[in-house]
Amino acid sequence: MGRIMRHDFCAMQEVVEQLHTAAENIEFVSLTWPVHDGPGAEVALDLQLEATREWVTIVIERLQAWTKRAQEMEAALERSGRRDA
């Protein structure tokens, strides 16, 4: 694998790892949010929490899609590097 190709491959590996970690961290935080139930729960707060959960779901889905794309790029770089070697 050429020197530049190797740097690209290593950089893409790091991108994959960082995207995956970000998605996991956001998902973990969203799972630990408190649920406000009972007579003291405000409707506005419930709506805000639900909207935030929906937004987080969308963000996680996008991060997962970017991770998949980065993995595909990483694999392509690795295949290209093996052909050049």
C-alpha positions in Angstrom: 0.0 0.0 0.0 1.5 3.3 -1.0 2.4 5.9 1.6 -0.5 8.3 0.8 -2.9 5.5 0.4 -1.9 4.1 3.8 -2.5 7.5 5.4 -5.9 7.8 3.8 -6.8 4.3 5.0 -5.6 5.0 8.6 -7.5 8.3 8.5 -10.7 6.6 7.3 -10.3 4.0 10.1 -10.2 6.8 12.6 -13.3 8.5 11.1 -15.2 5.2 11.3 -14.2 4.8 15.0 -15.1 8.4 15.9 -18.5 8.3 14.2 -19.3 4.9 15.8 -18.3 6.2 19.2 -20.3 9.4 18.8 -23.4 7.5 17.8 -23.0 5.1 20.8 -22.4 8.0 23.2 -25.5 10.0 22.0 -27.6 6.8 22.2 -26.4 6.1 25.7 -27.3 9.6 26.9 -30.7 9.4 25.4 -31.4 6.1 27.1 -30.6 7.6 30.5 -32.8 10.6 30.3 -35.4 10.6 33.0 -39.0 10.0 32.3 -41.3 12.5 33.9 -44.5 10.8 34.9 -47.0 11.5 37.5 -49.2 14.3 38.5 -46.4 16.9 38.5 -45.4 16.2 34.8 -46.0 19.2 32.6 -47.4 18.7 29.1 -44.9 21.2 27.6 -42.0 19.4 29.1 -43.2 16.0 27.9 -43.6 17.5 24.3 -40.1 19.0 24.5 -38.6 15.7 25.7 -40.4 13.8 22.9 -39.2 16.2 20.3 -35.6 15.9 21.6 -35.8 12.1 21.6 -37.0 12.2 17.9 -34.1 14.6 17.0 -31.6 12.3 18.7 -33.0 9.3 16.8 -32.4 11.2 13.6 -28.9 12.2 14.5 -28.0 8.7 15.5 -29.4 7.3 12.2 -27.3 9.9 10.2 -24.2 9.0 12.2 -24.8 5.4 11.5 -25.2 6.1 7.8 -22.0 8.1 7.7 -20.2 5.3 9.6 -21.4 2.8 7.0 -20.2 5.0 4.2 -16.9 5.6 5.9 -16.5 1.8 6.3 -17.2 1.4 2.6 -14.5 3.9 1.8 -12.1 2.3 4.2 -12.7 -1.1 2.5 -12.2 0.5 -1.0 -9.0 2.0 0.1 -7.8 -1.3 1.5 -8.7 -3.1 -1.7 -7.0 -0.5 -3.8 -3.9 -0.7 -1.6 -3.7 -4.5 -2.0 -3.9 -4.2 -5.8 -1.1 -1.6 -5.8 1.1 -3.7 -3.6 
